[in-house]
Amino acid sequence: MSGIWVVDDDASVRFVLAAALRDAGFEVREFDHGDAALAALDGGTSPVLLFTDVRMPGRDGIAVLGELRTRLPSLPVVVVSAFTDLASTVGAFRGGAFEFLSKPFDLDDAVAIARRALAAGTQAPAAAALPRQRRAPIAELLGESPAMRELFRV
């Protein structure tokens, strides 16, 4: 295992997120597109956590997430995007994302998510752990937390 991987085609976002994670004591590798990260997996290394942007040239973050679910089903993946439409958010969670982080994001929040993901160990995300036939349809999303109210508002 080789620390946390940050996959984002935006060099400034990638740099700032990686620097914040390093400052928090994590080992970090950076990739500018999904295919580069997947090639590193082919090379025999793997992360303990991966942050990926949704929209990138080549293989996008949702495709990377899908490939990771096949190769490393217990790997926590945080999906990051400036495009926080409902389809992207739901697609990320349906794909097994540990968390969805909207750009611009607070670096302290990103570090806290990394700590929480790593503390969860090798547990699969709750939605991915349910059998497909038992997953709630989108129309039945429930919740009253501030985050869920914001999701419903959007």
C-alpha positions in Angstrom: 0.0 0.0 0.0 1.3 3.4 -0.8 -0.7 6.1 1.0 -3.4 8.3 -0.3 -3.7 8.9 -4.1 -5.1 12.2 -5.5 -6.4 12.0 -9.1 -7.3 15.4 -10.6 -6.5 17.0 -13.9 -6.5 20.4 -12.3 -2.9 20.8 -11.2 -3.7 23.5 -8.6 -6.5 21.5 -6.9 -4.3 18.4 -7.0 -1.3 20.3 -5.5 -3.3 22.0 -2.7 -5.2 18.8 -1.7 -2.0 16.8 -1.7 -0.1 19.4 0.3 -2.9 19.5 2.9 -2.9 15.8 3.3 1.0 15.7 3.5 0.8 18.5 6.2 -1.6 16.2 8.1 1.0 13.4 8.0 -0.2 11.3 5.1 2.0 9.9 2.3 0.5 11.1 -1.0 0.9 10.3 -4.7 -0.6 12.5 -7.3 -2.0 11.6 -10.8 -3.3 14.0 -13.4 -5.8 11.5 -14.9 -7.6 8.3 -14.1 -5.6 6.1 -16.5 -2.3 7.1 -14.9 -3.7 6.0 -11.5 -5.0 2.7 -12.9 -1.6 2.1 -14.6 0.1 2.5 -11.2 -2.3 -0.2 -9.9 -1.1 -2.4 -12.7 2.4 -1.7 -11.6 1.7 -3.4 -8.3 1.1 -0.5 -5.9 -2.2 0.4 -4.4 -3.5 3.3 -2.2 -5.2 3.1 1.2 -7.5 5.9 0.1 -8.2 7.6 -3.2 -9.5 11.1 -4.0 -10.7 11.4 -7.6 -12.2 14.2 -9.6 -15.3 13.4 -11.6 -14.6 15.2 -14.9 -11.2 14.5 -16.4 -10.0 13.8 -19.9 -9.9 10.2 -20.7 -11.4 8.0 -18.0 -13.5 10.1 -15.7 -13.7 9.7 -11.9 -16.9 7.6 -12.0 -15.3 5.2 -14.5 -12.2 5.1 -12.2 -14.5 4.4 -9.2 -16.1 1.5 -11.1 -12.8 0.0 -12.0 -11.6 0.3 -8.4 -14.8 -1.4 -7.1 -13.8 -4.4 -9.3 -10.0 -4.4 -8.4 -10.1 -3.2 -4.8 -13.6 -3.4 -3.5 -12.7 -2.4 0.0 -10.8 0.7 -1.0 -12.4 3.9 0.2 -12.8 6.4 -2.6 -13.7 10.1 -2.2 -15.3 11.6 -5.3 -14.6 15.3 -5.8 -16.4 17.6 -8.3 -17.1 21.2 -9.1 -20.3 19.9 -10.7 -22.6 19.0 -7.8 -25.6 18.1 -9.8 -27.8 15.3 -8.4 -26.8 12.8 -11.1 -23.1 13.1 -10.3 -23.7 12.8 -6.5 -26.0 9.9 -6.8 -23.8 8.2 -9.4 -20.8 8.5 -7.1 -22.6 6.9 -4.1 -24.3 4.3 -6.3 -20.8 3.5 -7.6 -19.6 2.9 -4.0 -18.0 6.2 -3.2 -17.1 6.6 0.5 -17.9 10.4 0.3 -18.6 13.1 -2.2 -16.8 16.4 -1.8 -17.9 19.5 -3.7 -15.4 22.0 -5.1 -14.4 24.4 -3.8 -13.9 22.5 -0.5 -12.4 23.3 2.8 -9.0 21.6 3.2 -9.7 20.8 6.8 -12.9 19.0 5.7 -10.9 17.0 3.1 -8.4 15.9 5.8 -11.2 15.0 8.2 -12.8 12.9 5.5 -9.4 11.1 4.9 -9.1 10.4 8.6 -12.7 9.1 8.8 -12.2 6.9 5.7 -9.0 5.4 7.0 -10.5 4.9 10.5 -13.3 3.0 8.9 -10.7 0.4 7.9 -11.6 -2.0 5.1 -15.3 -1.8 5.6 -17.2 -1.2 2.3 -19.4 1.8 2.0 -22.9 1.1 3.4 -24.6 1.4 0.1 -22.2 -1.0 -1.6 -22.5 -3.5 1.1 -26.3 -3.9 0.5 -27.5 -6.5 -2.0 -28.6 -4.6 -5.2 -32.2 -5.6 -4.8 -32.4 -4.0 -1.3 -31.0 -0.6 -2.2 -33.5 2.2 -1.9 -34.5 3.8 -5.2 -33.6 7.4 -5.6 -37.2 8.5 -5.2 -37.1 7.1 -1.6 -34.1 9.1 -0.3 -34.8 9.9 3.3 -33.0 12.1 5.8 -33.3 15.2 7.8 -29.7 16.1 8.4 -28.5 19.5 7.1 -26.6 17.7 4.3 -29.7 15.8 3.1 -31.9 19.0 3.3 -29.3 20.7 1.0 -29.4 17.7 -1.4 -33.2 17.9 -1.5 -33.0 21.6 -2.1 -30.7 21.2 -5.0 
